Amino acid sequence: MSRGSSAAPTGRRAVLLVAGVVGGSALALSGCAAGQLAQTSLQQSAVDGAAGQVGSIALRNITIAFPEGGRYQKGATAHLDFDAVNQGDQADRLVDVRTDAATQVLISPTALPSATAPATTEPPATTASATATGTGTPTGTGTPTETGTPTDTPTGTATATGPPAPVSAPVPLPAEGLVSFGDTGAIVSLVGLTRELLSTETVEITFVFERAGEVTIAIPVGTPATPLPPPSTIDGVVGESTG
């Protein structure tokens, strides 16, 4: 009997010990999970660029560049960031890009000149001068008089000139080569957006190549590369149990 009575407390202590370990583990896991949620809230979720293939041309990491403030206004201009890889043994060219999200798409092997530069005015070559066109004739009394009137004859005119309007030009893709499109170098610009575009929104864009043909891809608007700032927190008791 004494052994049985002494065994009972041992069993209860074992149960309590297991419960304490399990409870401590649950608290540790709970704290760890809370830490993960807090850490995740400080990070910007990445949006992978789109990809596509047509013939020997592979398009990789395609995004519409992240707009300042996370939003493109209607009528704004955006450019594409992507790599074009020619996997074939023959050169090709990107000859056209189409989308209903822009009124015009411009492509160029180099950065396009600005179409909004102010016009300049050329000064006249010379200043206007007055000349007399009349001649003296006798009036019968022996005194010559001028019958003509002076007129202004300008010799130069002012003309307003500005930069030429940007136009598209095919972008060569060398055999077994890679061409990167972005802010500098080769560029594809979506001019005059037909609607507002937000970060992570997708736009269907068609790429046309001279040899490989064309392919239509849903391309996302990019996200910023830097982390988001920490979210604001409110200190206080969320809730209290009542009993």
DRENDO-1510 file (C-alpha; in Angstrom, 1 decimal, always signed):
<recs>
REC; n; res; u; v; w
REC; 1; MET; +0.0; +0.0; +0.0 .
REC; 2; SER; +2.8; +2.4; +0.8 .
REC; 3; ARG; +4.4; +1.7; -2.6 .
REC; 4; GLY; +1.1; +2.4; -4.3 .
REC; 5; SER; +0.5; +5.6; -2.5 .
REC; 6; SER; +4.0; +6.8; -3.1 .
REC; 7; ALA; +3.7; +6.0; -6.9 .
REC; 8; ALA; +0.6; +8.1; -7.3 .
REC; 9; PRO; +2.3; +11.4; -6.6 .
REC; 10; THR; +5.1; +10.5; -8.9 .
REC; 11; GLY; +2.6; +9.9; -11.8 .
REC; 12; ARG; +1.0; +13.3; -11.1 .
REC; 13; ARG; +4.3; +15.0; -11.1 .
REC; 14; ALA; +5.2; +13.4; -14.4 .
REC; 15; VAL; +1.9; +14.6; -15.9 .
REC; 16; LEU; +2.4; +18.1; -14.6 .
REC; 17; LEU; +6.0; +18.1; -15.9 .
REC; 18; VAL; +4.9; +17.1; -19.4 .
REC; 19; ALA; +2.1; +19.7; -19.3 .
REC; 20; GLY; +4.7; +22.3; -18.4 .
REC; 21; VAL; +7.0; +21.3; -21.2 .
REC; 22; VAL; +4.2; +21.3; -23.7 .
REC; 23; GLY; +2.9; +24.7; -22.5 .
REC; 24; GLY; +6.4; +26.2; -22.6 .
REC; 25; SER; +6.9; +24.9; -26.1 .
REC; 26; ALA; +3.5; +26.4; -27.2 .
REC; 27; LEU; +4.5; +29.7; -25.7 .
REC; 28; ALA; +7.9; +29.6; -27.4 .
REC; 29; LEU; +6.3; +28.7; -30.8 .
REC; 30; SER; +3.7; +31.4; -30.3 .
REC; 31; GLY; +6.4; +34.0; -29.7 .
REC; 32; CYS; +8.4; +32.8; -32.6 .
REC; 33; ALA; +5.4; +33.0; -34.9 .
REC; 34; ALA; +4.6; +36.5; -33.7 .
REC; 35; GLY; +8.2; +37.5; -34.5 .
REC; 36; GLN; +7.9; +36.1; -38.0 .
REC; 37; LEU; +4.7; +38.0; -38.7 .
REC; 38; ALA; +6.3; +41.2; -37.5 .
REC; 39; GLN; +9.4; +40.6; -39.6 .
REC; 40; THR; +7.3; +39.8; -42.7 .
REC; 41; SER; +5.4; +43.0; -42.3 .
REC; 42; LEU; +8.6; +45.0; -42.8 .
REC; 43; GLN; +9.4; +43.4; -46.1 .
REC; 44; GLN; +8.2; +44.1; -49.6 .
REC; 45; SER; +6.8; +41.1; -51.3 .
REC; 46; ALA; +8.5; +40.5; -54.6 .
REC; 47; VAL; +6.7; +40.3; -58.0 .
REC; 48; ASP; +8.6; +38.1; -60.4 .
REC; 49; GLY; +9.0; +39.4; -63.9 .
REC; 50; ALA; +7.1; +37.7; -66.7 .
REC; 51; ALA; +8.8; +35.4; -69.3 .
REC; 52; GLY; +8.0; +34.3; -72.8 .
REC; 53; GLN; +9.4; +32.5; -75.8 .
REC; 54; VAL; +8.9; +32.8; -79.5 .
REC; 55; GLY; +11.1; +30.9; -82.0 .
REC; 56; SER; +14.7; +31.3; -80.9 .
REC; 57; ILE; +14.0; +34.5; -78.8 .
REC; 58; ALA; +13.6; +34.1; -75.1 .
REC; 59; LEU; +12.3; +37.1; -73.1 .
REC; 60; ARG; +13.1; +37.1; -69.4 .
REC; 61; ASN; +12.4; +39.2; -66.2 .
REC; 62; ILE; +9.9; +41.4; -68.0 .
REC; 63; THR; +8.3; +44.2; -65.9 .
REC; 64; ILE; +7.0; +47.6; -66.3 .
REC; 65; ALA; +9.3; +49.8; -64.3 .
REC; 66; PHE; +8.0; +50.6; -60.8 .
REC; 67; PRO; +6.2; +54.0; -60.8 .
REC; 68; GLU; +7.1; +56.6; -58.3 .
REC; 69; GLY; +4.5; +56.4; -55.5 .
REC; 70; GLY; +3.3; +53.0; -56.8 .
REC; 71; ARG; +1.0; +54.5; -59.4 .
REC; 72; TYR; +1.1; +55.6; -63.1 .
REC; 73; GLN; -1.4; +58.3; -64.0 .
REC; 74; LYS; -3.4; +58.1; -67.2 .
REC; 75; GLY; -1.4; +59.8; -70.0 .
REC; 76; ALA; +2.0; +59.1; -68.4 .
REC; 77; THR; +5.0; +57.3; -70.0 .
REC; 78; ALA; +6.4; +54.1; -68.7 .
REC; 79; HIS; +9.3; +51.9; -69.9 .
REC; 80; LEU; +9.9; +48.2; -69.9 .
REC; 81; ASP; +12.7; +46.4; -68.1 .
REC; 82; PHE; +13.6; +43.0; -69.6 .
REC; 83; ASP; +16.3; +40.8; -71.3 .
REC; 84; ALA; +16.0; +39.5; -74.8 .
REC; 85; VAL; +18.1; +36.4; -75.5 .
REC; 86; ASN; +18.6; +35.2; -79.1 .
REC; 87; GLN; +19.3; +31.5; -78.7 .
REC; 88; GLY; +19.6; +30.9; -82.4 .
REC; 89; ASP; +22.5; +31.1; -84.8 .
REC; 90; GLN; +20.9; +33.9; -86.9 .
REC; 91; ALA; +20.5; +37.5; -86.0 .
REC; 92; ASP; +17.0; +38.9; -85.4 .
REC; 93; ARG; +15.4; +42.2; -84.7 .
REC; 94; LEU; +12.7; +43.5; -82.4 .
REC; 95; VAL; +10.6; +45.5; -84.9 .
REC; 96; ASP; +7.4; +46.3; -83.0 .
REC; 97; VAL; +5.7; +46.3; -79.6 .
REC; 98; ARG; +1.9; +46.7; -79.2 .
REC; 99; THR; -0.5; +47.2; -76.3 .
REC; 100; ASP; -3.9; +48.7; -75.7 .
REC; 101; ALA; -2.6; +50.2; -72.5 .
REC; 102; ALA; -0.7; +53.0; -74.4 .
REC; 103; THR; -1.5; +55.3; -77.3 .
REC; 104; GLN; +2.0; +54.7; -78.7 .
REC; 105; VAL; +4.9; +52.4; -78.1 .
REC; 106; LEU; +8.4; +53.5; -79.0 .
REC; 107; ILE; +11.4; +51.2; -79.3 .
REC; 108; SER; +15.0; +52.2; -79.9 .
REC; 109; PRO; +18.5; +50.7; -79.7 .
REC; 110; THR; +19.5; +53.8; -77.6 .
REC; 111; ALA; +17.7; +56.1; -75.1 .
REC; 112; LEU; +15.1; +58.2; -76.9 .
REC; 113; PRO; +15.4; +62.0; -76.9 .
REC; 114; SER; +12.9; +64.0; -74.9 .
REC; 115; ALA; +9.9; +65.2; -76.9 .
REC; 116; THR; +9.1; +68.0; -74.5 .
REC; 117; ALA; +12.3; +70.1; -74.7 .
REC; 118; PRO; +11.5; +73.8; -75.1 .
REC; 119; ALA; +11.7; +75.3; -78.6 .
REC; 120; THR; +14.5; +77.7; -79.4 .
REC; 121; THR; +14.2; +80.9; -81.5 .
REC; 122; GLU; +16.9; +81.8; -84.0 .
REC; 123; PRO; +17.8; +85.5; -84.0 .
REC; 124; PRO; +17.5; +87.3; -87.3 .
REC; 125; ALA; +20.6; +87.4; -89.4 .
REC; 126; THR; +20.4; +91.3; -89.7 .
REC; 127; THR; +18.2; +94.0; -88.5 .
REC; 128; ALA; +15.6; +95.6; -90.7 .
REC; 129; SER; +16.6; +98.9; -92.3 .
REC; 130; ALA; +14.6; +101.7; -94.0 .
REC; 131; THR; +15.3; +102.6; -97.6 .
REC; 132; ALA; +14.0; +105.4; -99.8 .
REC; 133; THR; +12.4; +104.3; -103.0 .
REC; 134; GLY; +11.6; +107.7; -104.5 .
REC; 135; THR; +13.6; +109.8; -107.0 .
REC; 136; GLY; +13.7; +113.6; -107.4 .
REC; 137; THR; +11.9; +115.2; -110.3 .
REC; 138; PRO; +11.7; +118.8; -111.3 .
REC; 139; THR; +8.4; +120.7; -110.6 .
REC; 140; GLY; +8.8; +123.4; -113.1 .
REC; 141; THR; +10.5; +125.8; -110.8 .
REC; 142; GLY; +13.9; +124.2; -110.8 .
REC; 143; THR; +13.5; +122.7; -107.3 .
REC; 144; PRO; +13.7; +118.9; -107.2 .
REC; 145; THR; +11.4; +117.1; -104.8 .
REC; 146; GLU; +11.1; +113.4; -103.5 .
REC; 147; THR; +7.9; +111.7; -104.5 .
REC; 148; GLY; +8.6; +108.3; -102.8 .
REC; 149; THR; +8.1; +107.1; -99.2 .
REC; 150; PRO; +10.5; +105.1; -97.1 .
REC; 151; THR; +9.6; +101.4; -96.5 .
REC; 152; ASP; +11.0; +98.7; -94.1 .
REC; 153; THR; +12.6; +95.8; -95.8 .
REC; 154; PRO; +13.4; +93.0; -93.3 .
REC; 155; THR; +16.3; +90.8; -94.3 .
REC; 156; GLY; +15.9; +88.0; -91.6 .
REC; 157; THR; +13.0; +86.1; -90.1 .
REC; 158; ALA; +12.7; +84.4; -86.7 .
REC; 159; THR; +11.9; +80.6; -86.8 .
REC; 160; ALA; +11.0; +78.3; -83.9 .
REC; 161; THR; +12.8; +75.0; -83.9 .
REC; 162; GLY; +12.7; +72.0; -81.5 .
REC; 163; PRO; +14.0; +68.5; -81.1 .
REC; 164; PRO; +12.6; +66.0; -83.7 .
REC; 165; ALA; +9.7; +63.9; -82.5 .
REC; 166; PRO; +11.0; +60.5; -81.3 .
REC; 167; VAL; +10.4; +57.6; -83.7 .
REC; 168; SER; +10.7; +53.8; -83.3 .
REC; 169; ALA; +13.7; +52.0; -84.7 .
REC; 170; PRO; +14.3; +48.2; -84.8 .
REC; 171; VAL; +16.6; +46.8; -82.1 .
REC; 172; PRO; +19.1; +44.2; -83.4 .
REC; 173; LEU; +19.5; +41.0; -81.5 .
REC; 174; PRO; +22.8; +39.3; -82.5 .
REC; 175; ALA; +22.9; +35.5; -82.8 .
REC; 176; GLU; +23.5; +33.8; -79.5 .
REC; 177; GLY; +23.5; +37.2; -77.8 .
REC; 178; LEU; +21.6; +39.0; -75.1 .
REC; 179; VAL; +20.3; +42.6; -75.2 .
REC; 180; SER; +19.0; +44.3; -72.0 .
REC; 181; PHE; +16.3; +46.9; -72.1 .
REC; 182; GLY; +15.9; +49.5; -69.5 .
REC; 183; ASP; +16.6; +53.2; -68.6 .
REC; 184; THR; +19.7; +53.3; -70.7 .
REC; 185; GLY; +20.7; +51.7; -73.9 .
REC; 186; ALA; +17.9; +49.8; -75.7 .
REC; 187; ILE; +14.5; +50.9; -74.5 .
REC; 188; VAL; +10.8; +50.3; -75.0 .
REC; 189; SER; +8.6; +53.1; -73.9 .
REC; 190; LEU; +4.8; +53.0; -73.4 .
REC; 191; VAL; +3.8; +56.6; -74.3 .
REC; 192; GLY; +0.4; +58.1; -73.3 .
REC; 193; LEU; -1.0; +55.4; -71.0 .
REC; 194; THR; -4.7; +54.9; -71.7 .
REC; 195; ARG; -5.5; +54.1; -68.1 .
REC; 196; GLU; -4.1; +54.3; -64.6 .
REC; 197; LEU; -1.7; +51.5; -63.7 .
REC; 198; LEU; -0.9; +50.4; -60.2 .
REC; 199; SER; +2.1; +48.4; -58.9 .
REC; 200; THR; +1.6; +44.6; -59.4 .
REC; 201; GLU; -1.1; +45.1; -62.0 .
REC; 202; THR; -0.6; +43.2; -65.3 .
REC; 203; VAL; -0.7; +44.5; -68.8 .
REC; 204; GLU; -0.8; +42.4; -72.0 .
REC; 205; ILE; +1.9; +43.4; -74.4 .
REC; 206; THR; +2.8; +41.9; -77.8 .
REC; 207; PHE; +6.4; +41.7; -79.0 .
REC; 208; VAL; +7.1; +41.3; -82.7 .
REC; 209; PHE; +10.4; +40.0; -84.1 .
REC; 210; GLU; +11.5; +40.1; -87.7 .
REC; 211; ARG; +12.3; +36.4; -87.9 .
REC; 212; ALA; +10.9; +34.7; -84.8 .
REC; 213; GLY; +7.4; +36.1; -85.1 .
REC; 214; GLU; +5.3; +37.6; -82.3 .
REC; 215; VAL; +4.3; +36.7; -78.7 .
REC; 216; THR; +1.8; +38.3; -76.3 .
REC; 217; ILE; +2.7; +38.2; -72.6 .
REC; 218; ALA; +0.9; +39.5; -69.4 .
REC; 219; ILE; +3.5; +41.8; -67.8 .
REC; 220; PRO; +3.3; +43.1; -64.2 .
REC; 221; VAL; +4.0; +46.6; -63.1 .
REC; 222; GLY; +7.1; +46.3; -60.9 .
REC; 223; THR; +7.5; +46.7; -57.1 .
REC; 224; PRO; +10.2; +48.7; -55.3 .
REC; 225; ALA; +13.5; +47.0; -54.5 .
REC; 226; THR; +13.8; +48.6; -51.1 .
REC; 227; PRO; +11.8; +47.3; -48.0 .
REC; 228; LEU; +8.7; +49.1; -46.8 .
REC; 229; PRO; +9.0; +51.2; -43.7 .
REC; 230; PRO; +8.0; +49.6; -40.4 .
REC; 231; PRO; +4.2; +49.7; -39.8 .
REC; 232; SER; +2.8; +51.9; -37.1 .
REC; 233; THR; +1.9; +50.1; -33.9 .
REC; 234; ILE; -0.6; +50.8; -31.1 .
REC; 235; ASP; +0.5; +50.0; -27.5 .
REC; 236; GLY; -2.2; +48.8; -25.2 .
REC; 237; VAL; -4.1; +45.7; -24.1 .
REC; 238; VAL; -5.9; +44.1; -26.9 .
REC; 239; GLY; -8.5; +42.4; -24.7 .
REC; 240; GLU; -9.0; +41.0; -21.2 .
REC; 241; SER; -10.7; +37.7; -20.2 .
REC; 242; THR; -13.6; +38.0; -17.8 .
REC; 243; GLY; -14.9; +35.3; -15.6 .
</recs>
